[in-house]
Amino acid sequence: MKKVIAILLLAVVIALPLVSCANGTDSDAEYVEKKGTLIIGITYFEPMNYIENGELTGFETEFAKEVCKILGVTPKFQEINWETKEIELKGKTIDCIWNGLTITDDRKEAMSISNAYMKNKQVLVMKKDKIGTYTDAASFKDVKIVAEVESAGEAVATKNDLFKNANYTAVNSMKDAVMEVAAGTADACIIDYITALGMIGEGTSFEGLAVDKNFAFGEEEYGIAFRKGSDLTAKVNAAIEELKKNGKLEEIANKYKLGEQLIK
């Protein structure tokens, strides 16, 4: 009987580390380091993450690659549905959201967010010949406005009194919002200023669109989101500081004409 008990106790001792691993007692940073990859949730929009000549490029793409070099892991970029980004993060189908994420109090409650690295604001984009058409809430009556679902642009479209008489429709991405305006199926869209810099105007596919500079909606800052309580956030913050000090982050920002928006 004693021999049986001893064997059972030994089996329990051997199983404990396996149970511990199965329960995921590794910290978030250890989890990423052990698998050797950082799965980065993105959507496609210029100048942050976009396809050029068949390759993924953009400010966020290059920024993330440099941080991953410092961390000693391989970046793996994965397109996500922006509306369900937090669910994917919690479910570990991605390890972070690195895609022009506006820092808000609600997001800080739900996720761990890095130090801010770039300034942004929401702007109104329309066809160039429509600039100056709209001046107040009355002039926006029945105007078709679009913005990316679950975005800072959507918050403006649905909460700012200027658009209380407008017809708002959510779309899947900022690129979709811009395309709706270009196609004439929407009168205007509310998108990130950063996106407008890279996507519309001279030298782009949307030369007929422009920002109406009579409107701008609040100062914002971008951050990288990790799982709530993640110790990976501090490691990424340290990597960002290193890239600031050695000038690499500013070099990447200038390449995409974002130097003035960078928080130094």
C-alpha positions in Angstrom: 0.0 0.0 0.0 2.8 2.4 1.0 4.5 1.6 -2.4 1.3 2.6 -4.2 1.0 5.8 -2.3 4.6 6.7 -3.0 4.1 6.1 -6.7 1.0 8.3 -6.7 2.8 11.1 -4.9 5.6 10.9 -7.4 3.1 11.1 -10.2 1.6 14.3 -8.7 5.0 15.9 -8.3 5.9 15.1 -11.9 2.5 16.4 -13.1 2.7 19.7 -11.2 5.1 21.5 -13.6 3.0 20.3 -16.6 -0.2 21.7 -14.9 1.6 24.9 -14.2 2.6 25.3 -17.8 -0.9 24.4 -19.0 -2.4 27.0 -16.8 -0.1 29.6 -18.3 1.8 30.7 -15.2 4.5 32.3 -17.5 4.4 36.1 -17.5 3.3 37.7 -20.8 6.9 38.5 -21.7 8.0 35.0 -20.9 5.2 33.6 -23.0 6.3 35.7 -26.0 10.0 35.0 -25.5 9.4 31.3 -25.3 7.5 31.1 -28.5 9.9 33.5 -30.2 7.3 35.6 -32.0 5.3 38.7 -31.3 2.0 38.4 -33.1 1.0 42.0 -34.0 -2.6 42.8 -34.7 -3.0 45.4 -37.5 -5.4 46.7 -40.1 -4.1 48.0 -43.5 -3.9 51.8 -43.9 -1.2 54.2 -45.1 1.2 55.3 -43.9 1.2 52.9 -41.0 0.8 49.3 -42.3 0.1 48.8 -46.0 1.2 46.6 -49.0 3.6 48.0 -51.5 5.1 45.8 -54.3 3.7 42.8 -52.6 5.4 43.5 -49.3 4.1 44.9 -46.0 5.6 48.3 -45.2 4.8 51.5 -43.3 5.8 53.4 -40.2 4.3 51.0 -37.7 5.7 48.0 -39.6 9.2 49.3 -39.5 8.8 50.5 -36.0 7.6 47.1 -34.8 10.4 45.3 -36.5 13.1 47.5 -34.8 11.5 46.9 -31.4 11.3 43.2 -32.0 15.1 43.2 -32.8 15.7 44.6 -29.4 13.4 42.1 -27.7 15.0 39.2 -29.6 11.7 37.9 -31.1 10.3 37.7 -34.6 7.4 40.0 -35.6 4.4 38.3 -37.1 1.8 40.7 -38.5 -1.8 39.6 -38.5 -4.7 41.5 -40.0 -7.6 41.8 -37.5 -11.1 43.1 -37.4 -10.8 46.4 -35.5 -14.2 45.9 -33.9 -13.0 42.7 -32.1 -9.4 43.7 -31.4 -9.7 43.4 -27.6 -11.3 40.0 -27.9 -8.4 38.8 -30.1 -5.9 40.2 -27.6 -7.5 38.5 -24.6 -7.8 35.2 -26.5 -4.1 35.3 -27.4 -4.7 35.1 -31.2 -2.5 38.3 -31.1 0.0 39.6 -28.6 -0.5 43.3 -29.1 -2.4 45.9 -31.1 0.1 48.1 -33.0 -1.8 50.1 -35.5 -2.4 53.7 -34.8 -4.3 52.9 -31.6 -5.6 56.1 -29.9 -5.1 56.0 -26.2 -8.3 56.5 -24.2 -9.3 56.1 -20.6 -11.6 53.1 -21.5 -8.8 51.4 -23.4 -6.4 52.0 -20.5 -9.0 50.3 -18.2 -9.3 47.3 -20.5 -5.7 46.9 -21.7 -2.1 47.7 -20.8 -0.9 50.5 -23.1 2.6 51.7 -23.9 3.9 55.2 -23.5 2.5 57.5 -26.2 4.8 57.8 -29.2 2.9 59.9 -31.7 0.4 62.8 -31.8 -2.8 62.6 -33.8 -6.2 64.2 -34.2 -9.4 63.5 -36.1 -10.1 65.4 -39.3 -12.9 65.7 -41.9 -12.1 64.5 -45.4 -14.2 65.3 -48.5 -13.8 66.0 -52.2 -11.7 69.1 -52.8 -14.6 70.9 -54.5 -16.7 70.5 -51.4 -14.3 72.2 -49.0 -16.1 75.1 -47.4 -19.6 73.7 -48.1 -20.2 72.8 -44.5 -19.9 75.3 -41.6 -22.3 74.3 -38.8 -24.7 71.6 -37.6 -27.5 72.9 -39.8 -25.3 72.6 -42.9 -24.5 69.0 -42.1 -28.2 68.0 -42.1 -28.7 64.7 -44.0 -25.0 64.7 -45.0 -23.6 61.2 -45.3 -20.7 60.7 -42.9 -18.7 57.6 -42.5 -16.0 56.4 -40.1 -14.2 53.2 -39.1 -16.3 51.2 -36.6 -15.0 51.4 -33.0 -12.6 54.2 -33.9 -11.9 57.7 -32.5 -13.5 58.9 -35.8 -16.7 57.1 -34.9 -16.7 58.7 -31.5 -16.6 62.1 -33.1 -19.3 61.3 -35.7 -21.7 60.0 -33.0 -21.0 62.3 -30.1 -20.1 65.7 -31.6 -23.1 68.0 -31.9 -21.8 69.2 -35.2 -23.0 66.0 -36.8 -26.2 65.5 -34.8 -28.3 66.0 -38.0 -26.0 64.0 -40.3 -26.5 60.5 -41.5 -23.7 58.4 -40.0 -22.7 54.9 -41.2 -19.9 52.8 -39.8 -17.5 51.0 -42.2 -14.8 48.4 -41.6 -11.7 50.5 -41.9 -10.4 54.0 -42.5 -9.4 53.0 -46.0 -13.0 51.9 -46.7 -14.1 55.3 -45.3 -11.9 57.2 -47.8 -13.0 55.0 -50.7 -16.7 55.7 -49.9 -16.0 59.4 -50.2 -14.0 59.0 -53.4 -16.8 56.9 -54.9 -19.4 59.5 -53.9 -21.4 57.1 -51.7 -20.5 59.3 -48.7 -20.1 63.0 -48.5 -17.3 63.0 -46.0 -15.4 60.8 -43.6 -13.8 61.3 -40.2 -10.3 59.7 -40.1 -7.0 60.1 -38.3 -4.9 63.0 -39.5 -2.0 60.6 -39.7 -4.0 58.5 -42.2 -4.9 61.6 -44.2 -1.2 62.5 -44.5 -0.4 59.2 -46.1 -3.6 58.3 -48.1 -5.1 61.4 -49.7 -3.9 64.3 -51.8 -1.2 64.9 -54.4 0.8 61.8 -55.3 -1.8 59.3 -53.9 -4.6 57.2 -55.3 -7.0 59.8 -53.9 -5.8 63.1 -55.3 -9.3 64.5 -55.5 -9.8 64.4 -51.7 -8.6 66.9 -49.1 -8.8 67.7 -45.4 -11.2 70.5 -44.5 -8.9 72.5 -42.3 -11.9 74.4 -40.8 -12.4 71.3 -38.6 -10.2 69.4 -36.3 -11.3 67.3 -33.4 -9.1 67.1 -30.3 -5.5 66.1 -29.7 -4.9 62.4 -29.4 -1.9 60.2 -28.9 -1.0 56.7 -30.2 0.1 53.8 -28.1 0.6 50.0 -28.4 -1.9 47.8 -26.5 -1.1 44.7 -24.7 -3.0 42.3 -22.4 -4.1 43.8 -19.1 -1.3 43.6 -16.6 1.2 42.5 -19.2 4.9 42.9 -18.2 5.7 43.1 -21.9 4.6 46.7 -21.9 7.5 47.9 -19.8 10.0 46.0 -22.1 8.5 47.6 -25.2 8.6 51.0 -23.5 12.3 50.5 -22.8 12.9 49.5 -26.4 11.1 52.6 -27.7 13.3 54.8 -25.5 16.4 53.1 -27.0 15.1 53.8 -30.5 14.5 57.4 -29.6 18.0 57.9 -28.2 19.8 56.3 -31.1 17.7 58.3 -33.6 16.2 55.3 -35.3 12.6 56.1 -34.5 12.9 59.6 -35.9 14.6 58.3 -39.0 11.6 56.0 -39.6 9.1 58.7 -38.9 10.8 61.1 -41.3 10.7 58.5 -44.0 6.9 58.5 -43.9 6.6 62.2 -43.4 5.5 61.8 -39.7 8.5 63.5 -38.0 6.5 66.4 -36.8 3.9 64.1 -35.2 6.5 62.1 -33.3 6.6 62.5 -29.5 10.3 62.9 -28.7 
